[in-house]
């Protein structure tokens, strides 16, 4: 096996060359900038989040009435 010639030009793929203009650079990191809220909107957002948090924390689905009755009968 012989040595590689470092000065040799690389073969160019003509298809890749032709369609390079259609390839677009895509940003790797997306930045989301939310608009500044007015004080009234901030207060509304805070109250809405509080309501949602309390709903999720305290709203437990009670078991169906039939299941409760069945358990009570089995305990007797």
C-alpha positions in Angstrom: 0.0 0.0 0.0 1.3 3.4 -1.0 1.2 6.7 0.8 -1.8 9.0 0.4 -1.2 12.2 -1.5 -2.4 15.0 0.9 -2.3 17.6 -1.9 -4.8 15.6 -4.1 -8.2 17.4 -4.5 -11.3 15.7 -3.1 -13.9 14.6 -5.6 -16.9 16.8 -5.5 -20.3 15.2 -5.6 -22.2 17.1 -8.4 -25.6 16.3 -7.0 -24.7 17.6 -3.6 -23.3 20.8 -5.3 -26.5 21.3 -7.3 -28.9 21.0 -4.3 -26.7 22.8 -1.8 -28.7 26.0 -2.4 -31.9 24.4 -1.1 -30.3 23.3 2.2 -30.9 25.9 4.9 -29.0 26.4 8.1 -31.1 25.5 11.1 -30.4 27.0 14.5 -29.5 24.5 17.1 -30.9 26.4 20.1 -34.4 27.9 20.1 -35.0 31.0 22.2 -38.5 31.7 23.4 -39.0 35.3 24.5 -42.4 35.8 26.1 -43.9 39.3 25.8 -43.8 41.5 28.9 -47.1 41.4 30.8 -48.8 44.4 32.3 -49.2 44.3 36.1 -52.9 43.5 35.6 -52.0 40.5 33.4 -49.3 39.3 35.8 -51.8 39.3 38.6 -54.4 37.5 36.5 -51.8 34.9 35.5 -50.7 34.4 39.2 -54.4 33.9 40.3 -55.0 31.4 37.5 -51.9 29.4 38.4 -52.9 29.4 42.0 -56.4 28.1 41.1 -54.9 25.4 38.9 -52.5 24.3 41.7 -55.1 24.2 44.3 -57.4 22.2 42.0 -54.7 19.7 41.3 -53.7 19.4 44.9 -57.1 19.0 46.5 -59.4 17.6 43.8 -59.1 13.8 44.3 -61.6 11.7 42.5 -63.6 10.0 45.2 -64.4 6.3 44.5 -67.7 5.5 43.0 -70.6 5.1 45.4 -71.0 1.4 44.5 -67.5 0.6 45.6 -68.0 2.4 48.9 -71.2 0.5 49.6 -69.4 -2.8 48.7 -66.6 -2.1 51.1 -69.0 -1.2 53.8 -70.9 -4.5 53.3 -67.7 -6.5 53.4 -66.7 -4.9 56.7 -69.9 -6.0 58.4 
